[in-house]
Amino acid sequence: MVRYRVRGGNALRGTAFIQGAKNAVLPMIGAALLAAKGRTVLRNVPIIEDVRRAVELAETVGAYVELHEAERTLVIDASRLRSPVLPAEIARRFRGSVLFTPALLHRLGEAIVEGVGGCNLGSRNLDFHYLGYKRLGAVVDEGETVIHVKASGLTGATLYLDTPSHTGTENLIMAAALANGVTVIENAALEPEVLDVIDMLTKMGARISGGGTGFITVEGVDELHAVEHTVMPDRLDAGVFAMAAAITGGELSLVGTGLDLGVVRYKLEQMGVDFARQGAVLHVRRDRTLRPINIITDTYPGFATDLQSPMMTVAALADGPSYIHERIFDGRFALAGELNKMGAQVEVDGSRAIVRGATPLTGTQVTAHDLRSGIALVLAGLAAEGETVIESGYLIDRGHAHLAERMRALGADITREISRH
């Protein structure tokens, strides 16, 4: 059991080093398994729990993996894949396990995903992955707790995504990269992380065009080779640190190559947060009263659903009511009840929430319901009076590397504890 203790009242100041992107590195580990010889080297790898699970899974199917934590580097040799089984004990804890299926299909002719029942297959998360494999010629057999995908070879086809999911887009690009003929993916995701994965696959020898247009064409090739690639910075990690400066009335310099916060920056500027760029460094400062905000989450380039929870916390300190409309995930408002325990006034009605600020926050014991609500509660703790104890801190570790150490370096009073109970 991991918990975080945060004592509020300190304005964060200094330089924050932004980690590599979680949503880019996980598909890249899956992509590395497509190379039948050589060693792939990934740099700027975030040392997070999801990466550890991905490494565990890659080793389980037969890859040789070295994770050099101090150098934030992964070395992957996938020349001897031996097992098509993604076992339940890892797959259940790691939703990104689906990103391994294209490599297993191409290299071993089948992928067996354990621990996902029929109810999961019809959910937004996975259905179009498997429907896409079917369109490319795979046979999908859905059991009670296992999904078995088989293919003696995939053939290019036209695919349409009902929603532009980045994982769905990446998965189908990987499946199409070694398929016979041309695949067209319509309504593809536009995220920069998808473009970074396409960049890596292109280095590996894939022929992919149309990245960032929503209309991707993949011309199948016979083989892909191992490459070296540097993972882009994590926009969500950067957004959280920008909000940490905003919520504490601090001043931070965010370091990460080509950092672009997009609409999140514009919304924070509307709230009274100042941004200034100096080359590759982005300065964030807030010395005025926070103004209220309206947010509608959307797929990229809209406001990221993953930053909606942290923004709800910032809105609790804004001078007036803020309105949030969550259009992507219906489970995103679990944070509201926890913030209200700390003194916030958040009212939820279906997919909409009103945050009535400004309310002083007081530290208490709260629970992270998912990664994003967890990091939002850390922000609340930074701004609250007294001590905030956040249970289920493991969820935070899934997406943010060495969080307590990085925040302490900026003046935060935060500790990460492991209890045996």
C-alpha positions as CSV (number, residue, x, y, z in Angstrom):
1,M,0.0,0.0,0.0
2,V,1.4,3.4,-1.1
3,R,0.2,6.6,0.4
4,Y,1.2,10.2,-0.1
5,R,1.4,12.8,2.8
6,V,1.2,16.4,1.7
7,R,1.4,19.5,4.0
8,G,0.3,22.6,2.2
9,G,1.2,26.3,2.3
10,N,4.5,26.3,0.3
11,A,4.7,28.1,-3.0
12,L,6.6,25.9,-5.5
13,R,9.6,27.6,-7.0
14,G,12.5,26.3,-9.2
15,T,13.1,24.1,-12.2
16,A,10.9,21.1,-12.9
17,F,12.2,18.4,-15.2
18,I,9.3,16.9,-17.2
19,Q,9.4,13.1,-17.7
20,G,9.1,11.2,-20.9
21,A,5.5,10.6,-22.2
22,K,3.7,7.6,-20.7
23,N,1.3,7.5,-23.6
24,A,4.1,7.3,-26.1
25,V,6.5,4.9,-24.4
26,L,4.0,2.1,-23.8
27,P,3.1,1.7,-27.5
28,M,6.8,2.0,-28.3
29,I,7.6,-1.0,-26.2
30,G,4.9,-2.9,-28.1
31,A,6.4,-1.6,-31.4
32,A,9.9,-2.8,-30.3
33,L,8.6,-6.4,-30.3
34,L,7.8,-6.1,-34.0
35,A,11.6,-6.2,-34.8
36,A,12.7,-9.8,-35.3
37,K,16.4,-9.0,-34.9
38,G,18.6,-6.4,-33.2
39,R,18.2,-4.3,-30.1
40,T,15.9,-1.3,-29.8
41,V,17.0,1.5,-27.5
42,L,14.4,3.9,-26.0
43,R,15.7,7.0,-24.2
44,N,13.9,9.5,-21.9
45,V,11.8,6.6,-20.5
46,P,9.6,7.6,-17.5
47,I,10.3,5.3,-14.6
48,I,6.7,4.7,-13.7
49,E,4.7,1.6,-12.7
50,D,3.1,1.2,-16.1
51,V,6.5,1.0,-17.7
52,R,7.6,-1.7,-15.1
53,R,4.4,-3.7,-16.0
54,A,5.1,-3.3,-19.7
55,V,8.7,-4.6,-19.2
56,E,7.4,-7.5,-17.1
57,L,4.9,-8.4,-19.9
58,A,7.6,-8.1,-22.6
59,E,9.8,-10.5,-20.7
60,T,6.9,-12.9,-20.2
61,V,6.4,-13.3,-23.9
62,G,10.2,-13.9,-24.4
63,A,11.8,-10.5,-25.0
64,Y,15.1,-9.7,-23.3
65,V,14.8,-6.3,-21.6
66,E,17.2,-4.1,-19.7
67,L,15.7,-1.1,-17.8
68,H,18.5,1.3,-16.9
69,E,16.7,3.6,-14.4
70,A,19.4,6.1,-13.7
71,E,19.9,6.7,-17.5
72,R,16.1,6.5,-18.1
73,T,16.9,4.0,-21.0
74,L,15.3,0.8,-22.1
75,V,17.1,-1.8,-24.3
76,I,14.8,-4.4,-25.9
77,D,15.8,-7.5,-27.8
78,A,12.7,-9.2,-29.2
79,S,14.5,-11.7,-31.5
80,R,13.3,-14.7,-29.5
81,L,9.6,-14.2,-28.7
82,R,8.2,-17.5,-27.5
83,S,4.8,-17.1,-25.8
84,P,1.6,-15.6,-27.3
85,V,0.0,-15.4,-23.8
86,L,-0.5,-12.1,-22.0
87,P,-1.2,-13.5,-18.5
88,A,-4.1,-12.2,-16.4
89,E,-2.0,-11.3,-13.4
90,I,-0.1,-8.6,-15.4
91,A,-2.8,-7.8,-18.0
92,R,-5.4,-6.9,-15.4
93,R,-3.1,-4.4,-13.7
94,F,-1.9,-2.9,-17.0
95,R,-4.5,-1.8,-19.5
96,G,-1.8,-1.1,-22.1
97,S,-1.3,-4.8,-22.5
98,V,-3.5,-4.7,-25.6
99,L,-0.6,-2.8,-27.3
100,F,1.4,-6.1,-27.4
101,T,-1.1,-7.9,-29.6
102,P,0.0,-6.7,-33.0
103,A,3.6,-8.0,-32.4
104,L,2.4,-11.3,-31.1
105,L,0.1,-11.7,-34.1
106,H,2.9,-11.0,-36.6
107,R,5.6,-12.8,-34.8
108,L,3.8,-15.9,-33.4
109,G,0.5,-16.0,-35.4
110,E,-1.7,-15.5,-32.4
111,A,-2.2,-13.4,-29.2
112,I,-4.0,-14.7,-26.1
113,V,-5.2,-11.9,-23.8
114,E,-6.2,-13.3,-20.4
115,G,-8.2,-11.6,-17.7
116,V,-10.6,-9.7,-20.0
117,G,-14.1,-10.9,-20.0
118,G,-16.8,-10.5,-22.6
119,C,-18.1,-7.4,-20.9
120,N,-14.8,-5.6,-21.6
121,L,-14.9,-6.4,-25.3
122,G,-18.0,-4.3,-25.9
123,S,-16.7,-1.3,-23.9
124,R,-15.2,1.8,-25.5
125,N,-11.7,0.6,-24.5
126,L,-11.2,-2.4,-26.7
127,D,-14.0,-3.1,-29.2
128,F,-12.5,-1.4,-32.2
129,H,-9.0,-2.9,-31.6
130,Y,-10.5,-6.3,-32.2
131,L,-12.9,-5.3,-34.9
132,G,-9.9,-3.7,-36.6
133,Y,-7.9,-7.0,-36.4
134,K,-10.9,-8.8,-37.9
135,R,-11.1,-6.3,-40.8
136,L,-7.4,-7.1,-41.4
137,G,-8.1,-10.8,-41.6
138,A,-7.6,-12.1,-38.1
139,V,-10.0,-14.5,-36.4
140,V,-11.1,-13.2,-33.0
141,D,-12.5,-15.8,-30.5
142,E,-14.0,-14.2,-27.4
143,G,-14.2,-16.5,-24.3
144,E,-15.4,-15.8,-20.8
145,T,-12.1,-14.6,-19.5
146,V,-9.8,-14.9,-22.6
147,I,-9.6,-13.2,-26.0
148,H,-7.8,-15.3,-28.6
149,V,-6.7,-13.5,-31.8
150,K,-5.3,-15.7,-34.6
151,A,-3.9,-14.8,-38.0
152,S,-1.6,-16.6,-40.5
153,G,-1.1,-13.2,-42.1
154,L,-2.9,-9.9,-42.1
155,T,-4.1,-8.1,-45.3
156,G,-4.6,-4.3,-45.7
157,A,-8.1,-2.9,-45.4
158,T,-10.0,0.3,-44.8
159,L,-10.7,0.9,-41.1
160,Y,-12.8,3.4,-39.4
161,L,-12.6,4.4,-35.7
162,D,-15.9,5.4,-34.1
163,T,-13.8,7.5,-31.6
164,P,-10.3,8.7,-32.4
165,S,-8.6,6.7,-29.6
166,H,-4.9,7.0,-29.5
167,T,-4.3,3.4,-28.3
168,G,-6.7,2.1,-31.0
169,T,-4.9,4.2,-33.7
170,E,-1.4,3.0,-32.5
171,N,-2.5,-0.6,-32.4
172,L,-4.0,-0.7,-35.8
173,I,-1.0,1.2,-37.3
174,M,1.3,-1.5,-35.8
175,A,-1.0,-4.3,-37.1
176,A,-1.0,-2.7,-40.6
177,A,2.7,-2.0,-40.7
178,L,3.6,-5.7,-41.5
179,A,0.3,-6.6,-43.3
180,N,0.1,-7.3,-47.0
181,G,-1.1,-4.3,-49.0
182,V,-2.4,-0.9,-48.0
183,T,-4.4,0.0,-44.9
184,V,-6.3,3.2,-44.5
185,I,-7.4,4.3,-41.0
186,E,-10.1,7.0,-41.0
187,N,-10.9,9.1,-37.9
188,A,-7.5,8.4,-36.5
189,A,-6.2,10.1,-33.3
190,L,-4.3,13.3,-33.7
191,E,-2.2,13.3,-30.4
192,P,1.4,14.3,-30.6
193,E,2.2,10.9,-28.8
194,V,0.7,9.1,-31.8
195,L,3.0,11.1,-34.1
196,D,6.0,10.2,-32.0
197,V,5.1,6.5,-32.3
198,I,4.7,6.9,-36.1
199,D,8.1,8.6,-36.1
200,M,9.6,5.5,-34.4
201,L,7.9,3.0,-36.6
202,T,9.0,5.0,-39.7
203,K,12.6,4.8,-38.5
204,M,12.0,1.0,-38.1
205,G,11.1,0.9,-41.8
206,A,7.3,1.3,-41.8
207,R,5.7,3.3,-44.5
208,I,3.1,5.5,-42.9
209,S,1.6,8.8,-44.2
210,G,-1.1,11.2,-43.0
211,G,-0.1,11.3,-39.3
212,G,-1.9,14.2,-37.6
213,T,-4.6,14.5,-40.4
214,G,-7.1,12.0,-39.0
215,F,-6.6,9.9,-42.2
216,I,-3.6,7.6,-42.0
217,T,-2.3,5.4,-44.8
218,V,0.0,2.4,-44.0
219,E,1.7,0.5,-46.8
220,G,2.7,-2.9,-45.5
221,V,6.4,-3.9,-45.5
222,D,8.1,-7.3,-45.0
223,E,10.1,-6.5,-41.9
224,L,10.9,-3.9,-39.3
225,H,14.3,-3.4,-37.7
226,A,15.5,-2.3,-34.3
227,V,16.2,1.5,-33.8
228,E,17.1,4.1,-31.3
229,H,14.5,6.6,-30.3
230,T,14.0,9.4,-27.7
231,V,10.6,9.6,-26.1
232,M,8.8,13.0,-26.3
233,P,8.1,14.8,-23.0
234,D,4.8,14.1,-21.2
235,R,2.2,16.8,-21.8
236,L,0.2,15.6,-18.8
237,D,3.1,15.7,-16.4
238,A,3.9,19.2,-17.7
239,G,0.3,20.2,-17.2
240,V,0.3,19.0,-13.6
241,F,3.5,20.9,-12.8
242,A,2.1,24.1,-14.4
243,M,-1.0,23.7,-12.2
244,A,1.2,23.1,-9.2
245,A,2.7,26.6,-9.8
246,A,-0.8,28.0,-10.3
247,I,-2.4,26.5,-7.3
248,T,0.4,27.4,-4.9
249,G,1.0,30.9,-6.3
250,G,4.5,29.9,-7.2
251,E,6.9,30.2,-10.2
252,L,8.4,27.2,-12.1
253,S,10.6,26.6,-15.1
254,L,9.5,23.5,-17.0
255,V,12.3,21.7,-18.9
256,G,11.4,19.3,-21.7
257,T,12.2,19.5,-25.4
258,G,9.6,21.3,-27.4
259,L,7.0,21.3,-24.6
260,D,3.6,22.4,-25.9
261,L,0.6,22.5,-23.5
262,G,-1.9,23.6,-26.2
263,V,-5.4,24.4,-24.9
264,V,-4.4,23.7,-21.3
265,R,-2.0,26.7,-21.4
266,Y,-4.7,28.9,-22.8
267,K,-7.2,27.9,-20.1
268,L,-4.7,28.5,-17.4
269,E,-3.9,31.9,-18.9
270,Q,-7.6,32.8,-18.8
271,M,-7.4,32.0,-15.0
272,G,-4.6,34.5,-14.6
273,V,-1.5,32.3,-14.9
274,D,1.4,33.8,-16.8
275,F,3.5,31.7,-19.3
276,A,6.7,32.8,-21.0
277,R,8.9,30.7,-23.3
278,Q,12.7,30.9,-23.3
279,G,13.9,28.4,-26.0
280,A,13.2,24.9,-24.7
281,V,12.2,26.2,-21.2
282,L,8.6,27.2,-20.3
283,H,8.2,29.6,-17.4
284,V,4.9,29.4,-15.4
285,R,3.9,31.9,-12.7
286,R,0.8,33.0,-10.8
287,D,0.8,36.0,-8.6
288,R,-2.8,37.2,-9.2
289,T,-6.2,35.9,-7.9
290,L,-7.3,32.9,-9.9
291,R,-10.3,33.6,-12.2
292,P,-13.1,30.9,-12.8
293,I,-13.1,28.9,-16.0
294,N,-15.3,26.9,-18.3
295,I,-14.0,23.6,-19.7
296,I,-15.3,21.1,-22.2
297,T,-13.1,18.0,-22.5
298,D,-12.5,16.6,-26.0
299,T,-10.1,14.5,-28.0
300,Y,-6.9,16.2,-29.1
301,P,-6.5,19.1,-29.9
302,G,-9.3,19.8,-27.3
303,F,-8.9,19.9,-23.5
304,A,-7.5,16.6,-22.4
305,T,-9.8,14.5,-20.2
306,D,-6.7,13.4,-18.2
307,L,-6.1,17.0,-17.0
308,Q,-9.8,17.7,-16.2
309,S,-9.4,16.3,-12.6
310,P,-6.3,18.5,-11.8
311,M,-8.1,21.5,-13.3
312,M,-11.1,20.9,-11.1
313,T,-8.8,21.2,-8.1
314,V,-7.4,24.5,-9.4
315,A,-10.9,25.7,-10.0
316,A,-11.8,25.2,-6.4
317,L,-9.5,28.1,-5.5
318,A,-10.8,30.4,-8.3
319,D,-12.8,33.4,-7.4
320,G,-16.3,32.3,-8.6
321,P,-18.1,29.3,-10.2
322,S,-16.4,27.2,-12.8
323,Y,-18.2,24.9,-15.2
324,I,-16.9,21.6,-16.4
325,H,-18.4,19.4,-19.1
326,E,-16.8,15.9,-19.3
327,R,-17.4,14.4,-22.8
328,I,-14.9,11.6,-22.9
329,F,-15.1,9.4,-19.7
330,D,-18.2,9.1,-17.6
331,G,-16.1,8.0,-14.5
332,R,-14.0,11.1,-14.3
333,F,-15.9,12.9,-11.5
334,A,-14.9,10.5,-8.7
335,L,-12.7,13.3,-7.5
336,A,-15.6,15.6,-6.6
337,G,-16.5,13.7,-3.4
338,E,-12.9,13.6,-2.2
339,L,-12.4,17.4,-2.9
340,N,-15.6,18.1,-1.0
341,K,-14.2,16.3,2.1
342,M,-11.4,18.9,2.0
343,G,-13.9,21.8,1.9
344,A,-14.5,22.3,-1.8
345,Q,-18.0,22.8,-3.2
346,V,-18.3,20.7,-6.3
347,E,-21.8,19.7,-7.6
348,V,-22.0,16.9,-10.1
349,D,-25.0,16.4,-12.5
350,G,-24.3,13.6,-15.0
351,S,-21.5,14.7,-17.3
352,R,-21.4,18.2,-15.9
353,A,-19.9,19.7,-12.7
354,I,-20.0,23.2,-11.1
355,V,-17.1,24.1,-8.9
356,R,-18.1,26.9,-6.6
357,G,-14.9,28.8,-5.7
358,A,-13.1,30.1,-3.9
359,T,-13.2,27.7,-1.0
360,P,-10.3,27.3,1.5
361,L,-9.1,23.6,1.5
362,T,-8.3,21.8,4.7
363,G,-6.1,18.7,4.8
364,T,-7.8,15.3,5.6
365,Q,-7.6,11.7,4.6
366,V,-8.7,11.1,1.0
367,T,-8.5,8.3,-1.6
368,A,-7.2,8.3,-5.2
369,H,-9.8,6.5,-7.4
370,D,-7.5,6.6,-10.4
371,L,-4.3,8.1,-11.6
372,R,-5.7,11.5,-12.5
373,S,-7.8,12.0,-9.4
374,G,-4.8,11.0,-7.4
375,I,-2.5,13.6,-8.8
376,A,-5.4,16.2,-8.5
377,L,-5.5,15.4,-4.7
378,V,-1.7,16.0,-4.5
379,L,-2.4,19.5,-5.9
380,A,-5.2,20.0,-3.4
381,G,-2.8,19.0,-0.6
382,L,-0.3,21.5,-1.8
383,A,-2.9,24.3,-1.5
384,A,-4.6,23.0,1.7
385,E,-4.1,24.0,5.3
386,G,-2.7,21.2,7.4
387,E,-1.9,17.6,6.3
388,T,-3.5,15.7,3.4
389,V,-3.1,11.9,3.4
390,I,-3.8,10.3,0.0
391,E,-4.5,6.6,0.1
392,S,-4.1,4.3,-3.0
393,G,-1.0,6.2,-4.0
394,Y,0.1,3.4,-6.2
395,L,-2.3,4.8,-8.8
396,I,-0.3,8.0,-8.9
397,D,2.9,6.0,-9.4
398,R,1.4,4.6,-12.6
399,G,1.8,7.9,-14.4
400,H,4.3,10.2,-12.5
401,A,7.9,9.2,-11.9
402,H,9.6,10.1,-8.6
403,L,6.8,12.6,-7.9
404,A,7.6,13.3,-4.2
405,E,11.3,13.8,-4.9
406,R,10.7,16.1,-7.8
407,M,8.1,18.2,-5.9
408,R,10.3,18.4,-2.8
409,A,13.1,19.8,-4.9
410,L,10.7,22.7,-5.7
411,G,9.8,23.4,-2.0
412,A,6.8,21.1,-1.5
413,D,6.3,19.3,1.8
414,I,5.4,15.9,0.4
415,T,6.4,12.3,1.3
416,R,5.6,8.9,-0.2
417,E,5.1,6.1,2.3
418,I,4.8,2.3,1.9
419,S,2.8,0.5,4.5
420,R,2.5,-3.3,4.9
421,H,-1.2,-3.2,5.9
